[in-house]
Amino acid sequence: MKSGTSATFPKLFAASLTCAASLLACASVHAQEKEEASNMQLLGHNDLQARTAYQPTIQQQGDRWIAYVGHHGGKQPNPLTGKDEYNGTSIVDVTDPKAPRYLTHLPGEEGEGEAGGAQMVRVCSGKTLPHAEQGKVYMLRTFGGSAHEIWDVSAPEKPSLVSRITGNLRDTHKNFWECDTGIAYLISGAPGWKTRRMTQVYDLSDPAKPRFIRNFGLVGQQPGSPDSLRGADYDMHGPIRLGSRIYFGYNTFLNGVIQIIDREKLLRGNPSAKDPFEPTDENLTYPVITTFYTSPRLGAHTTLPLLGMDIPEFAKNKEGRTRDMLLVVNESLRNECQENRQMMYMVDITTETKPWGVSNFQVPEANGNFCSRGGRFGSHSSNENMTSKYHKKLIFLAYFNAGIRAVDIRDPWSPREVGYYIPAVTPNTDKRCIKVDGADRCKVAIQTNNVETDDRGYIYAVDRANSGMHILDLTGPARAIVQP
């Protein structure tokens, strides 16, 4: 696809002017005009109509594989319709990863950045949802900050709206949908709650008839709680459910909170209360197994459970050979390292009530002079698909201007990088700026925002700075780790 390319050449011209004013900026631009790779290779690319991209989800639909990509707010021309459309959801056929084919764009809410678009997307098949139509495929997405929507995407070229969840919401973000039960944990800002993001639990087992179950958050966030309580300072980012537990991450950048929640208790409510779901201190505490406050300099963007890991280094030990781990990723937020360094952490949760950090992984700045390249440098997220090909073996991290990093986590006490891919900038890649002596200094830089895998083993990365979607595969020693 070449959509949107002709309209974005002025960005490269502007970058050239920046180069003329600053040798450092010029070096930054030229450094990414070519891809950089180790043990990873690019298979295919789609420009996603030059839209700033957040969340990819890949779904097998019959003999096809479809990528659903959520976008941040903004507006771009859609060559398929000939109209300017607010960023929403891109739907791309990736059956052939070397030739991804853009199918349709579903516009989102008016607004810029976090305020508009349709950032989050999840997909479930009617075959697994308990009360859905068997032959259907359903997509759950956010609509800006004001709603959650369910679409019938059985024919991904022609999505149709099934239902909407509204209610004076003021923000939405990274939902989780249990395809086997239909339970959805919707991240919203509900009326009266003292945080901009908390969790609304819904039964979406019948996508046409959403059923509200309860609101949930930290003590101190609920309506009527004293302003002095600490919980109001933390925004929910996103949950991940595995088995009987839900792993919640609050605050992505600083002052993080990690919660491990008993799913059954959350869904049934406190049996000793008159109203089991009323957001009282007691009812909000009832399903909590542990609440773990991070260092003030750390956040909890992604909390990915890796349970039952057999640790090769501990194989000869009588005890402790198998551990439950939680992979925690912080989010870099500020351009050109004007912040604390954000990275990935491994937390031992074998004893759930006493989590303990055991290691971290970061990309050394000097490996690519990343602080001077422009844009954000640091971690953002990991893949969440638990395909057996990679689960508990390799993790893929989105690292903004350091691209995609492949990390061997088989020994969670010593995670090590085994591959990386930093895409080349494109004519669509947008600039990123900081203030220097009161004036903007801008550079064009790759901003790999989120990553995901599919069950075939392909790796998908989408770019925050309008550079599109990159589809990757492993090579060399990295591939050997997961080769059958």
N, C-alpha and C positions, 0 to 999 in steps of 0.2 A: 504494500500500500504506500502511496505517495501523498496521501491526503494531508492538507495543511502545510505542505512544504513551502510552496511559493510565497505564502504570507509571512514566513518567519526568517527570510534571509536578512532583513534589517537587524535581527538580533546578532548575527555574526558580524555585520558591519559595525554595530555598536561595540561588540567585543574587540574589534580591531582598533577602534578609537581608544578603548581602555588600554590596549596594549601599547599604543603610542604614548599614553600618559604614564604607564608604569611597566617597567621591565618585568617585575614580579608577576603582575597580572598576565602579561603576555606569555611568560613561561607557563603559567597555570593553564591558559587556554590550550597552548600547543601540546602540553603534556598529555592531554586526553583526546587529541585528534585521532589517535590510534588506540585500539584496545590493548589491555594488559592482561595477561593470563598465565596461570600455572595449574596444570592438571584439570583444567576446565576448558570447554570449547563452546563457542556460539553456534547453535543450530539454525535459529530463525529469529526474526525481529518483526514487530508490528509497531507503527508509530502511534497507535491509539488516538489518531486525529489530533495529535499534539496536545493532549489533555494531561493535566497533572494527576498522577495516579497514586492510589493508596493501597487497596486490598485486592489481590487476585484469589479466585477460587476456581479449581478445575474439576469438572464433573464429566464422567463417562455417561453418554446418552446413546444407548444402542451401540452401533459400531462407530460412533463419533465421540470425540473429546472436545468439550467446550470450555473456554476460559471466560469467566465473568469477572470484570475488573471494576471496582468502585473508584470514583474520582473525587478529589477535593473540589471546592467551588471554583467557578470561573466560567468562561464562555469561549467557544471555538466554533468555527464553521464545520458543518457536517457535509462532506462531499456527496454522501448518499442521498441526502434530502435537498441539498442546495440552500440550507438555512443555517443561521447562527443558532446554536443550542447551548443552554446551560449544562455544564458538565454533570454527568449522571453515572450511567453504567455502560461500559463497553462490553459487547458480546462477540467473542472471536472463536472461530473454528480452528482448533490446534491439533486436529487429527493427524495431519502431517506437520510435525514441529518445524520442518525446514521451510514450510510455506504457509504460515498462519494466515487465515482469511477473515477479514473484518465483516461481521454479519449485520450488526445494527447497533445504534446508540440510543439508549433510553434516557432522555433528559432528566436532570435532577432539579433541586431547588435553586432559585436565584440566590446569589451571594458569592463571596470570595473566600478562598482558603477553607478554614474549618467551619465557616458560617453557612456554606451552601453545598451544592453537589449531592452526592450519594455515596459516601465514603465506604461503608461497610456492606459486604455481600456474603451470604451463605446460601447453599443450595442443597435440597433434599429431594429424593425420589419418592413418588407416591407408592412405590413398592415397599418402602420401609416405614413411611409415616402411617400410624395405625388407622386413621380415619380419612385418609386422602383417596383420591381416585387413583387406581393402580397404575394406569398407563401414563400418568402425568409426571412432570418434573416441576418443582417449585423453587423460586428464588425469593429469599428474604433480604431486603435491603433497607438501609436508612434513607430518608428523604430529607436532606439538609439537617437542620436541628429540630424539625417540627413533627416528624412522623416516622413510622416504620411501615413498610409496604411488603405485601406478598404478591408475586407475579407468577403466572403460569408460563413457563419457558419450555414447555414440551416441544414446541417448534421455536427454537431459539431465534430464528429470523423474525418471528412475529409474537413477541411477548404480549400478554394481556393481564391487566390488573385483576387480582382476585379479592383482596381486602386491604384495608388501611387501619393502622392503630394510631390514634391521635390523642388529644386530651391536654391541650395547652402545654406541651412539652417545650423545653427551652434549649435542649441539646440532646444529641444522640452520639453513639460511637460504636465500639467494637462488640457486636452481639455474638452469642453462641447459640446454635440450634442443634438439639439432639435429634438426629434423624430417626433413631430407633424408637423414641417415645413421643416426639413432637414438642417436648418442653423446650422453651426458648428463654434465654436470659437476655433481656433487652436493656441496653445501656441508654438511659434517658435522664433528663432533668425534670422530675415530676413536680407539680405545683405544691408549694409549701415546704419542700425539702431544702435543706440549707447547704446543699452542694450542687454543683452544676451537673454532676453525673452520678447516678446510683443505679440500682438494678431493679427492673420490673420483670417479674416472672409471669410468663404466659404459657398456656397450653395451645400450641399451634398444630396439634395432631390432625385437625381438620382445618386446612389453611383458609377455608371460606368462613370459618366461625371461630375467630380468636377468642380465647377465654382467659380473662385475667385471674391470676392466682394471688399474687401479693407483691408488695414493694419491700425492698431490702437494702440495707446499707450499714455503715458503721454507726455505733452508738454515738449520738450527738449530731447526726445528720438529719434525723427525722423531724417532722413538724412539731413545734412546741418544745423542743429540747433547749436547754440553756445555751446561750451563745458562748459560754466559757468552755463548753466541752470540746475536746480536741478533734473529734471525728469530722466536724464541719470543714476542716482544712484540707480534706483529701477527696480527690475526684476519682471515682471508679473508672478504670480504663477498659478492662475486658476480662471475662472469665473463660476457663477451659474446663470442661467436665471429662473425667475419666472414671468409669466404674461408679462407685458410690460416693465419690468426692468431687467437689468443684473447687478450682484453684482461682482465686480472685487476685488481681493486681490493681493497686490504687497508686495514682501519681506516677508519672512516667520518667521524671527528670530529677526531682529532689523529694526528700521526705516520703519515701515509698512505704506502702503497707502491703503485706501479703497475708491473705486469709485462706485457710483450708476449712471447707464447709462440708458438713454431713448433708448430702443431698436429700436423703429421706426426711430428715428433720426439717430442712428448709421447705420442702414441698408439703409436708403434713402440718407444720406449725406446732406451736407449744401446746401440748394437751392439757396442761394445768392452767392455762389462761382462759378467761371467759371468751375472748376473741383470739384464737390462736395466731392470727396474722396481723393483728394490730401492731404498728411499729413502736412498741414500748421498748425500753432498755432490756427487759427480761426476754421478750420475744426475739429481739435482734441478736441477743447473745446465745439463745438456746441452740441453734444449729452450728455454732462456731466450735471447731476443734482447736484451732490456734489462730492468733493474730500476731503477726511478726512485723515489728517496725524496723525498717532498714536504717542505715546511717542517714543523717540529714542530706548527705551528698549523693544519695542513690535513689532511684525510682524503681517502679515495677511495671514496665510496659507489657512484657510477655511473661507468663508464668506457665511453663510447659512441663507437665509431669512425665517422668521417665521412671516408671516403677519396675521393681524386680530386676535390676541390673546386676548381672553376674560380673564381678570385678576381677579381671585376669590377675592383677597384681596380688589379690587377696586369696587366690585359689587354694593355697596351702594352709591358710589360716583355719583354725577349728571353728571360729565364729566370724560373723560379719562379712562373709563372702558375697552375699547378695544384699544390695542396698536399694532403697527408694530415693530417687533424686528429683529435684525441681530445678529446671533450667530457667533462670531469670535474666531478662534482657532489659537494660535501661535505654532511654531514648535521648540522643543528642538533639538539642533544640536551637543552638546558636551557631551562626556562621563563623568560620575561621578560628575555631577553638576558643571563643570568648565564653568559656564555661568550664565546669568540671569535666574530666574525661568520662565518657559513658562507655560501658562494656557489658560483657556477659558474665554471669556468675553461676556456679553450681552449688546448690544447697542440699545437704543431706536431710531428708525428711523421714528416714526409717522410723524414728520415734517422732510421730507427727506433732506432738505437743512441744517438742524441743528441736526446732529446725536449727541447722548449723551450716554456715557457709564454709566450703572446703577448698574452693579454687575459683579462678577467673580466667577469662580469655580476652585479650585485646590485640588490636593490630598496632604494631609499633609505628609511630608517626614518621620516623626517619626512613621507613621502607618506601615511602612515596612522597615525602614532604607534604603530607596531607593538610597540615594546618595552613599552608600558603596556597593551596590549589583553588580555594574558593568553596563556598557552601559549607554544609555541615560535615564534620568528620567525627565518627563515633558510631556506636551501634544504634539500631532502631528496633529490630524485631527478628524473630526466627520463623522458619517454616513451622506449621502446626499439623500438617497431615502426618498421621502416624503409620504411613505405609511401611510394611515389614522390611522393605528393601533398605531403608535408612534408619528406622526407629531404634534408638539406643546405640546406634553406631556412628552416624554422621548427622550433623546439624548444619543448616545453611543460615547465615546471618546476613541481613541487609545492613550495610555499613556506610551509607550515603556516598561520599566521594571516593571511598575505598571499595565500592562495588559490592560484590557478593563474596563472602568468605565461607569456605567449606572447612568444618572443624571436626576432627576425630574426637568423640566423647566416650569411647569405650572404656577408658580409664578416666572417670570424672574428676579424679584428684589431679590429673595432668592433661587437660584438653590441649590439643595441638592442631595447628592449621595444616591442612593437606592440599589445599588448592584455593584459587581465587580467580575472579573474573571482574575486571573493571571495564565497562563498556566505553566505546569512543563517544564523544559528543556528536550530536547530529545538528542539522540546521534548525531543529526545533528547540534544542536545549536552551533553557532560560537562564538568565544571569541571577546571581545571588550577591547581596550587598551588605557591607558593614559601614559604620560611620568612622571616618578617620579625620581628625581635626575639624569636625563639624560638617564634612562633606561625604557623600556616598562614594565608596570604592566598590566597584562591582566586577565580578568574574563569572565566566561561564564554566559550570562544573556539573558532572554527573552527580545525581542525588538518588541512588538506589534506595527505595523507600520501604518496600516489603517484598518478601520472597515466599514461594510455596512450591510444593512438589506434587506430581500426580502419581498414581499407582503404577505407571510404567517406568517411573524413575526420572522423568524429565524435571528440570528445575526452571522455575519462572520467576523473573524479577521485574518489577515495575518501578518507574522513575518519577520522583516528585517534581523534577524540573522539566517535564514535558518530553523526555527522551524516549518514551514508549515502553514496550514490553520486550524483554530479552528471554529467549528460550535456550537452555543450556544443557550440556551433558558432561559427565566426568570423563577424564582420560587418565592414563598412566597409573601411578601408585594409588591415587584417590579412587579410581574405578576398581582397582583390585580389592579394596576393602569390602566392597559390596557385591563383587562378581559371584554369581552362583557357583 
